[in-house]
Each structure stands twice: as structure tokens, then as C-alpha cells.
């Protein structure tokens, strides 16, 4: 079968709008909640936690493609939600916990950014744009999701 990444990239380069689902639960899980661990220090080893995070990777690539001249992608419009509510409380989801965004790292996810750089080069993105991605912190990626490309 086709890898999720190949399918994602094939869809993204032809899409006009990217609509990621971004969540953060009460126990710091969910697509954005998981990002809060990047850059945190392990109390035993002192090493900073990092991983290739697929949600962050998708956001970085989408945001870079959105800025490419002539790109099909015009906007990144996230759907944000918090903790799922039990059916006994009416179901649905809590409001996204925006106050928690301050807990995202000011450091880049080196592993995710490096992989994003590789993929952006493969897609033909200009090197100056790739270099800008490499230094972007986890916290810097999130606000960019709320703006569409100006025309």
C-alpha cells in the first residue's frame, strides 16, 4: 500500500485548503498536546525530548507550501478542539485550551524540522524557505496556522 506521507504530500500539493484537526486533551494528549513534550528535559538523563511528530511535520510542510509562489494551497484552516465530553454530559468536545499554548517549546523540534526540510527540498521549495523552516520553534509554527496567504 501507499505510505500515509506519500498520500499526504500528493494531496497537499494539489489542495487549495488544508484543514488539520488539532486537539489538546486534559491529560496533555492529542495532536497539539503531544507537542508540549518536545524540548522538555528528562529528569533522569537531562536529555531534551524530541521526535519526528507527524502533525507538526504536516503543519510545517503545509505552511511552507502555502507561501510558495504559484502554489495551489491558499489557506491552512485548523479545526481546534479540546477534551471529548462523555455522552452523559451531552457529548461533543470542550473548547480548545488556548491558554496551554504557552507551554509549547521555544526550541525547534530538530528531528521534525530536518525531515520537513528534506521533504520540502524534494517538493522543489526554494532553499531560503527551507532554511527558515529549520529554525522555526514548535511555538512559532502554531500561530501561522491561523492565517491564510494574503492575495
GULONU-617448 format. One record per residue (C-alpha): residue number from 1; residue in one letter; x, y, z. Coordinates in steps of 0.1 Angstrom, whole numbers, plus 5000, padded with zeros to 4 digits. Layout:
<atoms>
{k NUM; r A; c1 X; c2 Y; c3 Z}
...
</atoms>
This chain:
<atoms>
{k 1; r X; c1 5000; c2 5000; c3 5000}
{k 2; r X; c1 5009; c2 5036; c3 4997}
{k 3; r X; c1 5025; c2 5053; c3 5027}
{k 4; r X; c1 5005; c2 5080; c3 5045}
{k 5; r X; c1 5032; c2 5105; c3 5038}
{k 6; r X; c1 5032; c2 5099; c3 5001}
{k 7; r X; c1 4994; c2 5102; c3 5000}
{k 8; r X; c1 4995; c2 5133; c3 5022}
{k 9; r X; c1 5021; c2 5151; c3 5000}
{k 10; r X; c1 5003; c2 5141; c3 4968}
{k 11; r X; c1 4971; c2 5156; c3 4982}
{k 12; r X; c1 4987; c2 5187; c3 4997}
{k 13; r X; c1 5005; c2 5199; c3 4966}
{k 14; r X; c1 4971; c2 5200; c3 4947}
{k 15; r X; c1 4949; c2 5212; c3 4975}
{k 16; r X; c1 4936; c2 5247; c3 4978}
{k 17; r X; c1 4929; c2 5244; c3 5015}
{k 18; r X; c1 4944; c2 5222; c3 5043}
{k 19; r X; c1 4921; c2 5216; c3 5073}
{k 20; r X; c1 4941; c2 5199; c3 5100}
{k 21; r X; c1 4923; c2 5186; c3 5131}
{k 22; r X; c1 4942; c2 5199; c3 5162}
{k 23; r X; c1 4934; c2 5187; c3 5197}
{k 24; r X; c1 4946; c2 5191; c3 5232}
{k 25; r X; c1 4931; c2 5170; c3 5259}
{k 26; r X; c1 4931; c2 5175; c3 5297}
{k 27; r X; c1 4959; c2 5150; c3 5301}
{k 28; r X; c1 4981; c2 5167; c3 5275}
{k 29; r X; c1 4974; c2 5142; c3 5248}
{k 30; r X; c1 4960; c2 5149; c3 5214}
{k 31; r X; c1 4978; c2 5163; c3 5183}
{k 32; r X; c1 4989; c2 5196; c3 5199}
{k 33; r X; c1 4991; c2 5182; c3 5235}
{k 34; r X; c1 5018; c2 5158; c3 5224}
{k 35; r X; c1 5038; c2 5187; c3 5211}
{k 36; r X; c1 5041; c2 5201; c3 5246}
{k 37; r X; c1 5066; c2 5174; c3 5254}
{k 38; r X; c1 5091; c2 5184; c3 5227}
{k 39; r X; c1 5120; c2 5203; c3 5242}
{k 40; r X; c1 5112; c2 5192; c3 5278}
{k 41; r X; c1 5141; c2 5178; c3 5298}
{k 42; r X; c1 5142; c2 5142; c3 5310}
{k 43; r X; c1 5146; c2 5145; c3 5349}
{k 44; r X; c1 5169; c2 5114; c3 5349}
{k 45; r X; c1 5191; c2 5118; c3 5318}
{k 46; r X; c1 5189; c2 5156; c3 5313}
{k 47; r X; c1 5183; c2 5150; c3 5276}
{k 48; r X; c1 5157; c2 5171; c3 5258}
{k 49; r X; c1 5128; c2 5151; c3 5243}
{k 50; r X; c1 5124; c2 5152; c3 5205}
{k 51; r X; c1 5108; c2 5131; c3 5179}
{k 52; r X; c1 5095; c2 5134; c3 5143}
{k 53; r X; c1 5060; c2 5145; c3 5150}
{k 54; r X; c1 5037; c2 5138; c3 5121}
{k 55; r X; c1 5012; c2 5166; c3 5130}
{k 56; r X; c1 5040; c2 5191; c3 5132}
{k 57; r X; c1 5055; c2 5178; c3 5100}
{k 58; r X; c1 5022; c2 5182; c3 5082}
{k 59; r X; c1 5018; c2 5218; c3 5095}
{k 60; r X; c1 5053; c2 5228; c3 5086}
{k 61; r X; c1 5050; c2 5215; c3 5051}
{k 62; r X; c1 5016; c2 5230; c3 5045}
{k 63; r X; c1 5027; c2 5264; c3 5058}
{k 64; r X; c1 5058; c2 5264; c3 5036}
{k 65; r X; c1 5038; c2 5253; c3 5005}
{k 66; r X; c1 5012; c2 5280; c3 5012}
{k 67; r X; c1 5039; c2 5306; c3 5008}
{k 68; r X; c1 5053; c2 5293; c3 4976}
{k 69; r X; c1 5045; c2 5315; c3 4945}
{k 70; r X; c1 5021; c2 5297; c3 4922}
{k 71; r X; c1 5012; c2 5270; c3 4948}
{k 72; r X; c1 4977; c2 5257; c3 4948}
{k 73; r X; c1 4975; c2 5258; c3 4986}
{k 74; r X; c1 4959; c2 5291; c3 4996}
{k 75; r X; c1 4949; c2 5286; c3 5033}
{k 76; r X; c1 4956; c2 5264; c3 5064}
{k 77; r X; c1 4923; c2 5264; c3 5084}
{k 78; r X; c1 4926; c2 5242; c3 5115}
{k 79; r X; c1 4897; c2 5228; c3 5134}
{k 80; r X; c1 4906; c2 5231; c3 5171}
{k 81; r X; c1 4891; c2 5211; c3 5199}
{k 82; r X; c1 4897; c2 5200; c3 5235}
{k 83; r X; c1 4888; c2 5170; c3 5256}
{k 84; r X; c1 4859; c2 5148; c3 5244}
{k 85; r X; c1 4829; c2 5151; c3 5267}
{k 86; r X; c1 4811; c2 5119; c3 5279}
{k 87; r X; c1 4777; c2 5112; c3 5264}
{k 88; r X; c1 4762; c2 5118; c3 5299}
{k 89; r X; c1 4773; c2 5154; c3 5296}
{k 90; r X; c1 4759; c2 5158; c3 5261}
{k 91; r X; c1 4789; c2 5146; c3 5242}
{k 92; r X; c1 4809; c2 5167; c3 5218}
{k 93; r X; c1 4842; c2 5184; c3 5227}
{k 94; r X; c1 4854; c2 5210; c3 5251}
{k 95; r X; c1 4868; c2 5242; c3 5238}
{k 96; r X; c1 4905; c2 5241; c3 5227}
{k 97; r X; c1 4926; c2 5252; c3 5257}
{k 98; r X; c1 4944; c2 5282; c3 5241}
{k 99; r X; c1 4960; c2 5291; c3 5275}
{k 100; r X; c1 4981; c2 5259; c3 5272}
{k 101; r X; c1 4998; c2 5272; c3 5240}
{k 102; r X; c1 5023; c2 5290; c3 5263}
{k 103; r X; c1 5036; c2 5255; c3 5272}
{k 104; r X; c1 5048; c2 5248; c3 5237}
{k 105; r X; c1 5086; c2 5249; c3 5233}
{k 106; r X; c1 5105; c2 5279; c3 5222}
{k 107; r X; c1 5130; c2 5254; c3 5207}
{k 108; r X; c1 5127; c2 5238; c3 5173}
{k 109; r X; c1 5120; c2 5201; c3 5170}
{k 110; r X; c1 5153; c2 5194; c3 5153}
{k 111; r X; c1 5141; c2 5159; c3 5141}
{k 112; r X; c1 5108; c2 5171; c3 5127}
{k 113; r X; c1 5123; c2 5202; c3 5111}
{k 114; r X; c1 5151; c2 5182; c3 5095}
{k 115; r X; c1 5126; c2 5158; c3 5080}
{k 116; r X; c1 5104; c2 5187; c3 5068}
{k 117; r X; c1 5135; c2 5203; c3 5051}
{k 118; r X; c1 5142; c2 5170; c3 5033}
{k 119; r X; c1 5106; c2 5168; c3 5021}
{k 120; r X; c1 5104; c2 5205; c3 5011}
{k 121; r X; c1 5135; c2 5202; c3 4990}
{k 122; r X; c1 5120; c2 5171; c3 4973}
{k 123; r X; c1 5089; c2 5192; c3 4965}
{k 124; r X; c1 5111; c2 5219; c3 4950}
{k 125; r X; c1 5107; c2 5246; c3 4977}
{k 126; r X; c1 5134; c2 5273; c3 4975}
{k 127; r X; c1 5163; c2 5268; c3 4998}
{k 128; r X; c1 5159; c2 5301; c3 5016}
{k 129; r X; c1 5123; c2 5290; c3 5026}
{k 130; r X; c1 5137; c2 5256; c3 5037}
{k 131; r X; c1 5163; c2 5272; c3 5059}
{k 132; r X; c1 5136; c2 5294; c3 5075}
{k 133; r X; c1 5117; c2 5262; c3 5084}
{k 134; r X; c1 5148; c2 5246; c3 5100}
{k 135; r X; c1 5150; c2 5272; c3 5127}
{k 136; r X; c1 5113; c2 5276; c3 5135}
{k 137; r X; c1 5103; c2 5266; c3 5170}
{k 138; r X; c1 5073; c2 5245; c3 5179}
{k 139; r X; c1 5056; c2 5276; c3 5194}
{k 140; r X; c1 5063; c2 5296; c3 5162}
{k 141; r X; c1 5045; c2 5271; c3 5140}
{k 142; r X; c1 5011; c2 5273; c3 5157}
{k 143; r X; c1 5002; c2 5309; c3 5152}
{k 144; r X; c1 5009; c2 5306; c3 5114}
{k 145; r X; c1 4980; c2 5281; c3 5112}
{k 146; r X; c1 4955; c2 5308; c3 5118}
{k 147; r X; c1 4964; c2 5330; c3 5088}
{k 148; r X; c1 4957; c2 5324; c3 5052}
{k 149; r X; c1 4981; c2 5337; c3 5024}
{k 150; r X; c1 4974; c2 5373; c3 5015}
{k 151; r X; c1 4964; c2 5378; c3 4979}
</atoms>
